[in-house]
Amino acid sequence: MTTRTVATRIATLTTALAAAVTVSAVLAGCGSSTTTSTPPATTSSGTAPVAQAHNQADNTFATDMIGHHAQAVSMAELAAQHASSPQVKDLAARIQAEQQPEIDQMSGFLRAWNAPVPDTNDPNTSGMSGHNMPGTGQSSSNGMPGMDQGSGGAMPGMMSPRQMQQLSQANGAAFDTTFLKMMIGHHQGAVTMSKTELAQGENPDAKALAQNIINAQQREITEMQTMLAHW
């Protein structure tokens, strides 16, 4: 066999090998494009994935805090109608803007965990998860009592129907003072619930939200205490 013939055969084999590699790569690419995977669970907005790992403390936190936040939103809505202080109205608007999206986020948690989402149409409902919470029925440091403990257990800082009626009937400066005192107690209750989630919860998304609630509401507690001190 001549040197030229050997060289020709080597070139032919090299070309065939390169073509085979190309075909394999194309087939592999086609195969990967048709592979399906189960998407992660998302919140109700469909934008943020929710970690599936969770325990009963996570369920309790999300369920109870939805009702707790719903009452705060109702109180903030009253401020828009009854408050006389621009500072109180501004604070109430911020509270509503913060807490309504958190209600939606926690509702997404529960849906992702195949757990029931509470009805927020009645924000005066207490102990929505049916679990007793620490601090229930005790007066806060500002002298505003939380909801009286019922058979299901109340959440710390929740206002009773009587207190909500009292707030809805107040106007002007009287409303401003009552609102601030009640909301301080309400925020303190939310901080207590969030600290329980940090200590006992498992889900990283729920615990991150709990920390955000603590940070935001402690700042607002300080802000409201300062406002009361100057009136």
N, C-alpha and C positions, 0 to 999 in steps of 0.2 A: 504494500500500500504506500502511495507516495505521500510526501509531507503535505502537499497541497490538499489531498483527499482527506487526511486526518484533520487538518485545520478546518476544512469545510464542514465535516461532521460535528466537530466541537462547536462551531458557530451555530449550527442548526439545533443542537441539543440545548445550548444556552438560550436561544430564542424561544424554544418550546417551554423551557422551565420558567422563564420570565412571564410568558403568557399564562401558564398555569397558576402562578402566584397572583397575578392580576385578577383572574377569574375568582380565585378563592377569597380574595379581599372584598370583591364586589358582593359575592354571595354572603359573606359574613356581615357586611354592612347592611344588606337587605334584611338579613335575619334579625339584627339588632333593632332595626326600625320597627319591627312588628312585635317586639317583646313588650308585654304589658306588666304593670306593677300596681299594687294597691296603693292609692294615694293616702297621705296622712289625713287624719281627721282635722277638720277646720272649725273655726268659730262660726257663729251665725252669719257673720259678714262674709265668710268664705275666703278671707284674706290671710289669716294667721293659723298655721298648723297647731294642733293641740296635742300635747304629749298624752299618751294613753295611760301611763302608770298613775294610779291614784288609789286612795283608800277612803274609808268612811269619813275621816276628818276633812278631806277635800270636798266630798259631797256635801257635808254639813256646812262648811264655809261658804261654798258657792250658793247653796239653797238659801241659807239664812241671810247672807249679805245682799242677795237680790231684794228680799223684802225690806231689809234695813235701808238700803240705798233708795228704794222706791218711796219710803216715807220721807227721806231727806229731800228728794225731788219735789214731793208734794209740799213740804214746808217752804222750799225755795220758790215754788210757784205762788204761794200765798204772799211771800215778800214782795213780789213784783206788783201785787195789787194793794197791799196794806202798809208797806214800809214807807217811812218818810225820809229816812237817811239815804243819801246817794251811796254811801259806803256799804250800807246793809244791802241795798239793791244790787250793787256790783258784786258783793260777796255771794249773794244768793244765785246770781246768774252764773258765777264761776262754779259753784257747787253743782248746779244742774248740768252745766257743760261737762264737768268731770265725771259725774256719777252715772248719767244715763248711758254713756258708752261702756262703762264698766258693768252695768246691768246686762247690756248686750253681750259683752265678752263672757261673763259668767254663765249666761244662758247658753252660749256656745260650748262652754266647758261641759255642762250637763248633757247637752245633746250628743256631744262626742263620746261621753261615757255611758250613753243610753240610759240616762237618769231623767226623771220627770222634772220639768221646768215649772217653778211656781207661778201662779197667777198674780200679777202685780196690780190688779185693778183695785184691791183693797190693801193699801200699804199699812193699815192698822193691825193687820194680822200678826200675831206674835208666835214665836217659836215655830217657824214654818217647817223646819225639818223634824220637829218633834223631839229634839234633844235639848236638854237643859244647858244653858250657857252660863259661864262664870259671871258673877256680879248681878245676876237677875234680881230685880225688885229692890235694889239698894239705891239710896240717894247718891248722886254724884257730888263731886267736891263743890259744885256751884249751887247745891241745894235743890236742883231740879230732879225729882224722882223719876226713875224709869217706869216702864209699864208694870202694873201689878202682876205678880206671877200667877199664871193660869195652870190648867192641868197639863198642857203641853210644854210649859216652860217658856218664859219670855226671853228676848234677846236684850243684852245690855244696852242701855241708852235709848231704847224705843220709847216713844211717847204713847201714852194711853189715849183712847178715843176722847176722854174728857179733856186731856191736855191739847189735843189737836183742835177740838172745838173751841177751847179757850184762845188758842192762837188765831183761829180763823175769825174770831169776833173782836180781836184787838185791832187798833188802828194807830197810825202815827208813831209818836215816841214810845207809847206803851207797847206797841207791836215790836218795835226795834229791840227794846230791852228784853222782852219775853222771847223773841226769836233767837237772840244771841245766847241767852242762858240755856234755852232748850237745845240749840244746835251744838253748843259746847258739850253738853251731856251726851248728845247723840254721837258726836265725833269720838268722844272718849270710849263709848261703847264699841264703835267700829274698830278703834285701835286695839281694844281688848280682844275682839273676835279675830282680828288679823294676827295678833301675837300668838293666839291659840293655833291658828293655821301654820304659822312658821314652826311652832314647836311640835305639832302632831301630824301635819300634812305630809304628803309624799310627792304630789304632782308639782314639777318645777314651774309650770306656768301659773298655777294657782298661788304658789308661794311667792313668786315674783310680783303678782298682783297684790298680794297681802302686804308686801313690803312697800309697794308704791302707795297703797292706801294709808299705811302708817306715816310715811313721809309727808304726804299731802295734807292729811287731816291734823297732824300735830302742828304743822305750820299754820293752818287755819285756826286751830284752837288758840295759839299764841296771838294771832291777829285779832280774834274776837275778844279775848281777855283784855287786850290793849284798848280796844274800842270801848269796852265797858268801863275800864278804869278812867277814861277821859270824859265820861258823860256825867 
